Amino acid sequence: MSQQTVTINGTVYDVRTGMPVGKAEPQVLQPHKTSSRPIHDSHAIHQMTQKSQTLNRQIVKKTGAPAGTSRPMVQKSPSISKFAPHPSGAKPQTRAAMSDIGPSTHPMVAKAHLQQNNAASTTQKSAPKPSSVIKQEAINDAMEKAPSHNKREKRAKRHPRALSIASASFALLLLGGYFTYLNMPSLSVRVAAAQSGVNATYPEYRPDGYSLHGPVAYNENEVMMKFAANAGPQNFTVTQAKSNWDSSAVLDNYVKQKAGDNYITYNERGLTIYTFDGNAAWVNGGILYTVNGDAPLSTDQIRRIATSM
């Protein structure tokens, strides 16, 4: 049995006459039985397969109006557009072609993104540098512009061995000069001894406040050393001369002639030492030692000088 009415946009039309018959009752779509959850949104409802409700033009053409009746003029509904001709030159797009078209960005959104990126780049360029960065850059520029420093550094890298040898030689020279200064009196006495023929020695003990004054003097068979006070005019001279005297000959031929009977005799480490008026005399190993001067030397200082030679 063929369908007698058709519903278009909520209006029921007679298939034979094309006249509106009435309003269609709203249909309530039931959810698909195979689905496990109910369909509540309009998107899911439109995705469901529905029975076509388009007007069958073939049936309308074949079924004509009854003879002797005039067909009323019915204004065409503006909602019916299925049978409108396609515009000239326009080609309908297929589903595959439409699926290839990706999402496009709105021009206003693209312009806003561009302005935001330009503002961020401008802020980054115009931000002031920290003081620590400016200071470090100034130091680096100054170091790069110092040619003398770079040359010294390159020269030091090229000749590290030569610089090490030169530094070591200079240190040895200074050390040798210092030891030479300390041993200068002993060296002078040795030179004088070689020139005079006397096996002279430098006393290891010197009284506090006295030091060697002037060069070591020598004559044939005699060496003389003069010691002067650091803070006064007092001085004393130590003389070493070749002699074949013994202690008794020293007393008779030297001490008694200088002091008479005003002398004191000391025996110290096998030596017989005669002292008088701050002076002294003794003999040891064929050498006559005498101490003469105006320095107020004590007997203990004279004895220590004698035993240190």
Helices and strands as residue ranges (DSSP letters): E 5-8, E 11-14, E 20-23, H 42-47, H 57-62, H 95-99, H 107-126, H 131-144, H 147-158, H 160-182, H 184-196, E 210-212, E 217-219, E 222-229, E 235-242, H 247-250, I 251-255, H 256-259, E 264-268, E 271-276, E 279-284, E 287-293, H 299-307
